[in-house]
Amino acid sequence: MTERNNKLDEISHQLNENILAVKGTLELMDASVTEDDLHDLLLKAMQRMDSIQGLSNDMLNALQRCLDKMGSSNK
């Protein structure tokens, strides 16, 4: 159980880190001065969103495995 908790904690930490980074990137976009700056910031935000999507999928898969194990042990 501890290994699963550690894995979920790590995924949660990575999600939070990426969400904060996207938020910061969006705040910088608001203050960007050139179109090139804006373009670079948009690319960074999209890369972080891709990371968030992958991490979300990892978390859902881990939760599903936990639920499956709980269900099989209850039978």
N, C-alpha and C positions, 0 to 999 in steps of 0.2 A: 504494500500500500504506500509506503514511503517513497518508493521509486516513482510511482504514478503521481504522487503529490509534488515531488520535485520537478517532474516533467511539466506538469500543469503550471507550477509556479514560474518556471523558466519561460514557457510560452506566454504567460500573462505579462511577465516583465518585458519580453520582447515586443509584445503588442503595445504596451504602454509607451515604451521608448519610441516606437514608430509613430504612434498617434501624436505624441508630443512633438516629434520632428516635423510631421506634416503640418501641425498647427503653427509651429515656428516658421516653416517655409511659407505658409499662407500669409502670415503676418509680414514677412519680408517682402512678399509679392506686392502687398499693399503699399510698401515704401520704395519699391524698385524704381530706378530712374531711367533705365534704358530698356528697349525691347529685348536686347540680348540677355540682360539680367533676368527679365521676366520669363523668357523662354527657358533659361537654365533652371530657374526656380520651379517652373512647371514640370520639367523633366524629373527633377529631384522628388517633387511631390508624387508624381506618378510612380516612380520606383518604390517609394515608401508604401504607397497604396498597394502595389503588387506584393510587397513583403507582408503587409497586414492581411491581405487576402490569403496568402499561403499559411501564415501563422493561425489564422482563424480556422482554416481547414484542418490543420494539425490538431488544434484544440478540440474541434468537434469530433475528430476521429478518436482522440484519446478518451474523450468523455463517452463516446459510443462503446469503446472497448471496456471501460469501467462499468457501464450499465449492463453490457452483455455478461460480464463476469459476475456481477451482482445477481442478475437474473438467473444465470445457470447455477449459482450456489444456493439460491432460494428454492430450487426445484427438488 
